[in-house]
Amino acid sequence: MTADPTSRSYYVRVKGSAEDAIKAPGFKRVSLFRPSLLVTTNIRYGLQDRIVQTLFPALAWLLPRSWHQIKIEDLARAMRINAERPAADGVEALTYAHFMALGEARA
């Protein structure tokens, strides 16, 4: 959900550096997708992934909306819809609320 090349967190710092590298060439439009927990049908990272994928849905109502989980299929759909829609030039960072709005716009 966050990306900051100056963060003390390695993961957030790497994401921030990657986003900066994507912005650097000066593309006309850049869409940065920042999901929270990706829901997949496979457990990819062992016990920790299994625990998070099991507990997160039960606790999500306590968390801010931007921290809600999203199925990879829904994220992919939002990415496609976003790429196909007219948008202003520049850099946009999209989070859970944007993904859901894009999904509703297709209906």
Sequence and secondary structure as in RCSB ss.txt:
>XXXX:A:sequence
MTADPTSRSYYVRVKGSAEDAIKAPGFKRVSLFRPSLLVTTNIRYGLQDRIVQTLFPALAWLLPRSWHQIKIEDL
ARAMRINAERPAADGVEALTYAHFMALGEARA
>XXXX:A:secstr
    TT SSHHHHHHHHHHHHHHTT  SEEEEE  SSEE SS  SHHHHHHHHHHHHHHGGGS GGG  EEHHHH
HHHHHHHHHS   SEEEEE HHHHHHHHHHT 
